Amino acid sequence: MGAWSHEPFGNDDAADWVYELENAQDDAVLAKVFESAIENKDEYLEADDASVIIAAVEVIAKLLGKGTQADAYTAQIDEWVNTVKIEPSPELLEKARTALDLVLSDDSELNELWGETEYYDDWRANIAALKTALAK
C-alpha cells in the first residue's frame, strides 16, 4: 500500500487521480468513480479503487465547505474546487455515501490493509468524518 497517511490524499492512488480531476469542468469525474464501484458492488473492491473513492468523497466534502484535509497534498484540489464552484446534487451525495460504504465492507482490500496496521482507528475516524461531511 503506497500510503504515508490515513488521510484521503495520503496515498499514491489519490495523488495520481488528482491529474484526472484537474481537467474536469463538472462533477462527472466524481460520479464516474462512485458509479464504477456501485456497478461492481458484488466484486472485491481493490485498494487503488477504494483510495480514489475516498479522495473523491473528500473533494465533495470540500465542495460542501467541509473538507477533512488541508495541506500541500490538497492544494491542487482546493484550487479546482474554487474554480469550478459545483454544488453536489443529492444524487451525487447518495452515490458517494454508497461507495464509501463499499470501502468499509468486508469485500474491500483497503479496509483489510488498514485493518492490519496500528492506524486503523485513525483511518476509520477519517472515514467517519467524511460520512458526516456528506450529511446535509
Residue frames as a rotation matrix with the C-alpha (Angstrom) as fourth column:
MET 1
0.594 0.805 0.000 0.00
0.805 -0.594 0.000 0.00
0.000 0.000 -1.000 0.00
GLY 2
-0.413 -0.763 0.497 1.62
0.765 -0.587 -0.266 3.27
0.495 0.270 0.826 -1.12
ALA 3
0.658 0.699 0.281 0.27
0.365 -0.621 0.693 5.33
0.659 -0.354 -0.664 1.77
TRP 4
-0.565 -0.825 0.011 2.03
0.435 -0.309 -0.846 7.81
0.702 -0.473 0.533 4.01
SER 5
-0.888 0.364 0.280 -1.09
-0.453 -0.589 -0.669 8.98
-0.079 -0.721 0.688 5.84
HIS 6
-0.645 0.744 0.176 -4.58
0.638 0.651 -0.412 7.81
-0.421 -0.153 -0.894 6.76
GLU 7
-0.215 0.559 -0.801 -5.99
-0.205 -0.828 -0.523 10.99
-0.955 0.052 0.292 5.19
PRO 8
0.702 0.664 0.255 -7.82
0.082 0.281 -0.956 10.97
-0.707 0.693 0.142 1.84
PHE 9
0.907 -0.397 -0.139 -4.87
-0.248 -0.236 -0.940 12.29
0.340 0.887 -0.312 -0.17
GLY 10
0.304 -0.807 0.506 -2.20
-0.857 -0.001 0.515 10.47
-0.415 -0.590 -0.692 1.83
ASN 11
0.152 -0.242 0.958 -1.55
0.179 0.960 0.215 7.80
-0.972 0.138 0.190 -0.80
ASP 12
-0.788 -0.611 -0.071 -0.21
0.004 -0.120 0.993 7.35
-0.615 0.782 0.097 -4.32
ASP 13
-0.533 0.628 0.567 -3.53
0.846 0.408 0.344 6.39
-0.016 0.663 -0.748 -5.92
ALA 14
0.524 0.739 -0.424 -5.33
0.739 -0.642 -0.205 9.52
-0.423 -0.206 -0.882 -4.72
ALA 15
0.010 -0.617 -0.787 -2.39
-0.058 -0.786 0.616 11.72
-0.998 0.040 -0.044 -5.67
ASP 16
-0.881 -0.330 0.340 -2.35
0.271 0.237 0.933 10.25
-0.388 0.914 -0.120 -9.18
TRP 17
-0.151 0.932 0.330 -6.12
0.984 0.173 -0.040 10.71
-0.094 0.319 -0.943 -9.55
VAL 18
0.108 0.143 -0.984 -5.75
0.325 -0.940 -0.101 14.48
-0.939 -0.309 -0.147 -9.00
TYR 19
-0.813 -0.490 -0.314 -4.47
-0.124 -0.381 0.916 14.80
-0.569 0.784 0.249 -12.57
GLU 20
-0.668 0.668 0.329 -7.74
0.697 0.406 0.591 13.37
0.261 0.624 -0.736 -13.89
LEU 21
0.205 0.784 -0.585 -9.77
0.919 -0.360 -0.160 15.72
-0.336 -0.505 -0.795 -11.72
GLU 22
-0.375 -0.463 -0.803 -7.80
0.282 -0.882 0.377 18.82
-0.883 -0.085 0.461 -12.70
ASN 23
-0.998 -0.065 -0.019 -9.05
-0.002 -0.253 0.968 18.65
-0.068 0.965 0.252 -16.28
ALA 24
-0.398 0.917 -0.001 -12.70
0.908 0.394 0.143 18.21
0.132 0.056 -0.990 -15.31
GLN 25
-0.859 0.179 0.480 -15.15
-0.104 -0.979 0.178 21.07
0.502 0.102 0.859 -15.63
ASP 26
0.140 0.948 0.287 -18.03
-0.778 -0.073 0.624 19.39
0.612 -0.311 0.727 -13.81
ASP 27
-0.045 -0.123 0.991 -18.77
-0.911 0.413 0.010 16.61
-0.410 -0.902 -0.131 -11.35
ALA 28
0.751 0.370 -0.547 -18.90
-0.606 0.714 -0.351 13.82
0.260 0.595 0.761 -13.96
VAL 29
-0.138 -0.888 -0.439 -15.42
-0.385 0.457 -0.802 12.61
0.912 0.059 -0.405 -12.98
LEU 30
-0.690 -0.021 0.724 -16.62
-0.722 0.104 -0.684 12.25
-0.061 -0.994 -0.087 -9.38
ALA 31
0.354 0.918 0.180 -19.81
-0.854 0.395 -0.337 10.44
-0.380 -0.034 0.924 -10.38
LYS 32
0.457 -0.248 -0.854 -17.78
-0.589 0.635 -0.500 8.05
0.666 0.732 0.144 -12.55
VAL 33
-0.655 -0.749 0.103 -15.66
-0.533 0.360 -0.766 6.98
0.536 -0.556 -0.635 -9.57
PHE 34
-0.532 0.517 0.671 -18.71
-0.674 0.222 -0.705 6.16
-0.513 -0.827 0.230 -7.48
GLU 35
0.483 0.798 -0.361 -20.75
-0.849 0.325 -0.417 4.60
-0.215 0.508 0.834 -10.27
SER 36
-0.009 -0.579 -0.816 -17.94
-0.634 0.634 -0.443 2.21
0.774 0.513 -0.372 -11.17
ALA 37
-0.909 -0.339 0.244 -17.79
-0.389 0.472 -0.791 0.92
0.153 -0.814 -0.561 -7.60
ILE 38
-0.272 0.896 0.352 -21.56
-0.697 0.069 -0.714 0.68
-0.664 -0.440 0.605 -7.28
GLU 39
0.437 0.420 -0.796 -21.96
-0.884 0.366 -0.292 -1.15
0.169 0.830 0.531 -10.59
ASN 40
-0.031 -0.568 -0.823 -19.39
-0.239 0.803 -0.545 -3.70
0.971 0.179 -0.161 -9.39
LYS 41
0.071 0.100 0.992 -20.61
-0.947 -0.306 0.099 -3.86
0.314 -0.947 0.073 -5.78
ASP 42
0.917 0.320 0.237 -20.69
-0.380 0.883 0.276 -7.66
-0.121 -0.344 0.931 -5.78
GLU 43
0.581 -0.796 -0.169 -17.00
0.371 0.443 -0.816 -7.85
0.725 0.411 0.553 -6.66
TYR 44
0.312 -0.612 -0.727 -13.96
0.912 -0.023 0.410 -7.42
-0.268 -0.791 0.551 -4.43
LEU 45
0.983 0.029 0.180 -13.05
0.075 -0.965 -0.253 -3.71
0.166 0.262 -0.951 -4.19
GLU 46
0.262 -0.965 -0.008 -9.37
0.831 0.230 -0.506 -3.25
0.490 0.126 0.862 -4.92
ALA 47
0.099 -0.310 -0.945 -7.34
0.847 -0.473 0.244 -0.90
-0.523 -0.825 0.216 -2.71
ASP 48
-0.876 -0.478 0.071 -6.49
0.439 -0.727 0.528 1.53
-0.201 0.493 0.846 -5.52
ASP 49
-0.395 0.820 0.415 -10.15
0.396 -0.256 0.882 1.96
0.829 0.513 -0.223 -6.43
ALA 50
0.447 0.559 -0.698 -11.11
0.856 -0.039 0.516 2.41
0.261 -0.828 -0.496 -2.78
SER 51
-0.344 -0.669 -0.659 -8.41
0.772 -0.601 0.207 5.05
-0.534 -0.438 0.723 -2.30
VAL 52
-0.924 0.049 0.380 -9.79
0.249 -0.676 0.693 7.02
0.291 0.735 0.612 -5.23
ILE 53
0.080 0.995 -0.063 -13.32
0.627 -0.001 0.779 6.74
0.775 -0.101 -0.624 -3.82
ILE 54
0.291 -0.026 -0.956 -12.13
0.915 -0.284 0.286 8.26
-0.279 -0.959 -0.059 -0.55
ALA 55
-0.756 -0.620 -0.211 -10.32
0.505 -0.757 0.416 11.02
-0.417 0.208 0.885 -2.43
ALA 56
-0.664 0.577 0.476 -13.43
0.319 -0.357 0.878 11.77
0.676 0.735 0.053 -4.49
VAL 57
0.380 0.785 -0.489 -15.53
0.812 -0.029 0.583 11.93
0.443 -0.619 -0.649 -1.32
GLU 58
-0.154 -0.522 -0.839 -13.02
0.797 -0.567 0.207 14.39
-0.584 -0.637 0.503 0.12
VAL 59
-0.935 -0.148 0.323 -13.45
0.333 -0.686 0.647 16.53
0.126 0.713 0.690 -2.99
ILE 60
-0.072 0.982 0.176 -17.21
0.479 -0.121 0.869 16.54
0.875 0.147 -0.462 -2.43
ALA 61
0.350 0.135 -0.927 -16.66
0.932 -0.152 0.330 17.44
-0.096 -0.979 -0.179 1.23
LYS 62
-0.645 -0.653 -0.398 -14.53
0.573 -0.757 0.313 20.36
-0.506 -0.026 0.862 0.07
LEU 63
-0.723 0.464 0.513 -17.23
0.317 -0.436 0.842 21.42
0.614 0.771 0.168 -2.42
LEU 64
0.366 0.898 -0.243 -19.59
0.587 -0.021 0.809 21.49
0.722 -0.439 -0.535 0.57
GLY 65
0.202 -0.394 0.897 -17.10
-0.504 -0.827 -0.250 23.50
0.840 -0.401 -0.365 2.63
LYS 66
0.771 0.170 0.613 -16.49
-0.627 0.370 0.686 20.54
-0.111 -0.913 0.392 4.96
GLY 67
0.446 -0.664 -0.600 -13.16
-0.290 0.527 -0.799 19.11
0.847 0.530 0.043 3.82
THR 68
0.997 -0.066 -0.033 -11.18
0.059 0.432 0.900 16.97
-0.045 -0.900 0.434 6.25
GLN 69
0.230 -0.970 0.082 -7.67
0.851 0.241 0.467 17.51
-0.473 -0.038 0.880 4.86
ALA 70
0.989 -0.029 0.146 -5.92
0.047 -0.871 -0.490 20.78
0.141 0.491 -0.860 4.08
ASP 71
0.354 -0.935 -0.032 -2.22
0.046 -0.016 0.999 20.59
-0.934 -0.355 0.037 3.30
ALA 72
-0.381 -0.612 -0.693 0.22
-0.671 -0.333 0.663 20.54
-0.636 0.717 -0.283 0.39
TYR 73
-0.899 0.023 0.437 -1.37
0.232 0.872 0.431 17.34
-0.371 0.489 -0.789 -0.91
THR 74
-0.008 0.981 0.194 -4.73
0.899 0.092 -0.428 19.06
-0.437 0.170 -0.883 -1.36
ALA 75
-0.407 -0.201 -0.891 -3.56
0.028 -0.978 0.207 22.41
-0.913 0.059 0.404 -2.76
GLN 76
-0.989 0.040 -0.146 -4.46
-0.147 -0.033 0.989 21.44
0.035 0.999 0.039 -6.34
ILE 77
-0.465 0.870 -0.164 -7.82
0.840 0.492 0.227 20.15
0.278 -0.032 -0.960 -5.16
ASP 78
-0.082 0.411 -0.908 -8.57
0.660 -0.661 -0.358 23.37
-0.747 -0.628 -0.217 -3.31
GLU 79
-0.731 -0.246 -0.637 -7.72
-0.265 -0.757 0.597 25.36
-0.629 0.605 0.488 -6.43
TRP 80
-0.904 0.428 0.002 -10.02
0.210 0.440 0.873 23.16
0.372 0.789 -0.488 -8.55
VAL 81
-0.243 0.843 -0.481 -12.87
0.966 0.163 -0.201 23.48
-0.091 -0.513 -0.854 -6.04
ASN 82
-0.188 0.120 -0.975 -12.55
0.287 -0.943 -0.172 27.28
-0.939 -0.312 0.143 -6.09
THR 83
-0.888 -0.211 -0.409 -12.51
-0.311 -0.380 0.871 27.33
-0.339 0.901 0.271 -9.89
VAL 84
-0.840 0.535 -0.090 -15.46
0.255 0.536 0.805 25.06
0.479 0.653 -0.586 -10.69
LYS 85
-0.811 0.520 0.269 -17.83
-0.556 -0.538 -0.634 26.08
-0.185 -0.664 0.725 -7.87
ILE 86
-0.509 0.601 -0.617 -20.00
-0.140 0.649 0.748 22.97
0.850 0.467 -0.246 -8.19
GLU 87
-0.248 0.534 0.808 -22.94
-0.960 -0.024 -0.279 22.27
-0.130 -0.845 0.518 -5.87
PRO 88
-0.982 -0.159 -0.101 -23.12
-0.173 0.975 0.141 18.47
0.076 0.156 -0.985 -5.41
SER 89
-0.197 0.964 -0.177 -26.57
-0.689 -0.008 0.725 17.11
0.697 0.265 0.666 -6.24
PRO 90
0.225 0.359 0.906 -28.49
-0.905 0.422 0.058 14.88
-0.361 -0.832 0.420 -3.82
GLU 91
0.977 0.138 -0.165 -27.94
-0.200 0.865 -0.460 12.01
0.080 0.482 0.872 -6.30
LEU 92
0.245 -0.962 -0.117 -24.17
-0.201 0.068 -0.977 12.51
0.948 0.263 -0.177 -6.28
LEU 93
-0.257 -0.299 0.919 -24.15
-0.933 -0.171 -0.316 12.64
0.252 -0.939 -0.235 -2.49
GLU 94
0.642 0.560 0.523 -26.08
-0.665 0.747 0.016 9.37
-0.382 -0.358 0.852 -2.33
LYS 95
0.843 -0.407 -0.352 -23.66
-0.005 0.648 -0.762 7.70
0.538 0.644 0.544 -4.74
ALA 96
-0.097 -0.927 0.363 -20.74
-0.514 -0.265 -0.816 8.95
0.852 -0.266 -0.451 -2.64
ARG 97
0.010 0.175 0.985 -22.27
-0.987 0.162 -0.019 7.56
-0.162 -0.971 0.174 0.56
THR 98
0.917 0.382 0.111 -22.95
-0.351 0.908 -0.227 4.20
-0.187 0.169 0.968 -1.10
ALA 99
0.576 -0.773 -0.265 -19.41
-0.024 0.309 -0.951 3.97
0.817 0.554 0.159 -2.50
LEU 100
-0.223 -0.659 0.718 -17.92
-0.789 -0.311 -0.530 4.90
0.573 -0.685 -0.450 0.88
ASP 101
0.456 0.455 0.765 -19.90
-0.807 0.574 0.139 2.09
-0.376 -0.681 0.628 2.49
LEU 102
0.958 -0.144 -0.246 -18.33
-0.030 0.807 -0.589 -0.29
0.284 0.572 0.769 -0.04
VAL 103
0.086 -0.979 0.185 -14.88
-0.415 -0.204 -0.886 0.90
0.905 0.000 -0.424 1.05
LEU 104
-0.314 -0.162 0.935 -15.73
-0.947 -0.015 -0.321 -0.13
0.066 -0.987 -0.149 4.61
SER 105
0.705 0.700 -0.113 -17.16
-0.698 0.714 0.065 -3.51
0.126 0.034 0.991 3.63
ASP 106
0.438 -0.496 0.750 -15.63
-0.243 0.738 0.630 -6.92
-0.866 -0.458 0.203 4.22
ASP 107
0.562 -0.178 0.808 -15.00
0.749 0.524 -0.405 -7.15
-0.351 0.833 0.428 0.46
SER 108
0.947 -0.272 0.171 -12.67
-0.180 -0.890 -0.419 -4.14
0.266 0.366 -0.892 0.46
GLU 109
0.381 -0.893 -0.239 -8.94
0.725 0.449 -0.523 -4.67
0.574 0.026 0.818 0.14
LEU 110
-0.255 -0.501 0.827 -8.21
-0.075 -0.843 -0.533 -1.21
0.964 -0.198 0.177 1.55
ASN 111
0.558 0.525 0.643 -10.27
-0.710 -0.098 0.697 -1.93
0.429 -0.846 0.318 4.65
GLU 112
0.930 -0.252 -0.268 -8.31
0.319 0.915 0.247 -5.16
0.183 -0.315 0.931 5.11
LEU 113
0.094 -0.976 0.197 -4.95
0.616 -0.098 -0.781 -3.47
0.782 0.195 0.592 4.59
TRP 114
-0.160 -0.107 0.981 -5.67
-0.501 -0.848 -0.174 -0.67
0.851 -0.519 0.082 7.06
GLY 115
0.806 0.556 0.201 -7.04
-0.470 0.396 0.789 -3.26
0.359 -0.730 0.581 9.48
GLU 116
0.676 -0.634 -0.376 -3.56
0.636 0.759 -0.138 -4.80
0.373 -0.145 0.916 9.61
THR 117
-0.287 -0.801 0.525 -1.96
0.360 -0.598 -0.716 -1.54
0.887 -0.017 0.461 10.78
GLU 118
-0.527 0.019 -0.850 -1.81
0.840 -0.142 -0.524 0.34
-0.131 -0.990 0.059 14.03
TYR 119
-0.942 0.122 -0.312 -3.51
-0.146 -0.988 0.054 3.29
-0.301 0.096 0.949 12.28
TYR 120
-0.692 0.714 0.103 -6.78
0.594 0.484 0.642 1.52
0.409 0.506 -0.759 11.52
ASP 121
0.032 0.734 -0.679 -8.73
0.931 -0.268 -0.247 3.54
-0.363 -0.624 -0.692 14.09
ASP 122
-0.418 -0.255 -0.872 -7.35
0.028 -0.963 0.268 6.80
-0.908 0.088 0.410 12.65
TRP 123
-0.998 0.052 -0.031 -8.32
-0.029 0.051 0.998 5.71
0.054 0.997 -0.050 9.14
ARG 124
-0.389 0.910 -0.141 -11.82
0.868 0.414 0.274 4.72
0.308 -0.015 -0.951 10.29
ALA 125
-0.051 0.328 -0.943 -12.18
0.654 -0.703 -0.279 8.06
-0.755 -0.631 -0.178 12.11
ASN 126
-0.775 -0.269 -0.573 -11.33
-0.215 -0.740 0.638 9.87
-0.595 0.617 0.515 8.90
ILE 127
-0.840 0.540 0.057 -13.95
0.321 0.410 0.854 7.85
0.437 0.735 -0.518 7.01
ALA 128
-0.112 0.810 -0.576 -16.49
0.986 0.017 -0.168 8.73
-0.126 -0.586 -0.800 9.74
ALA 129
-0.337 -0.084 -0.938 -15.61
0.204 -0.979 0.014 12.43
-0.919 -0.187 0.347 9.32
LEU 130
-0.978 -0.010 -0.206 -16.20
-0.199 -0.214 0.956 12.13
-0.053 0.977 0.207 5.58
LYS 131
-0.524 0.846 -0.101 -19.57
0.756 0.517 0.402 10.46
0.392 0.134 -0.910 6.18
THR 132
-0.028 0.472 -0.881 -20.51
0.776 -0.546 -0.317 13.33
-0.630 -0.692 -0.351 8.48
ALA 133
-0.676 -0.307 -0.670 -19.42
-0.105 -0.860 0.500 15.85
-0.730 0.408 0.549 5.85
LEU 134
-0.947 0.319 0.033 -21.74
0.111 0.230 0.967 14.22
0.300 0.919 -0.253 3.30
ALA 135
-0.290 0.882 -0.372 -24.77
0.950 0.220 -0.220 14.52
-0.112 -0.418 -0.902 5.59
LYS 136
-0.654 0.123 0.746 -26.92
0.233 -0.906 0.353 17.51
0.719 0.405 0.564 4.75
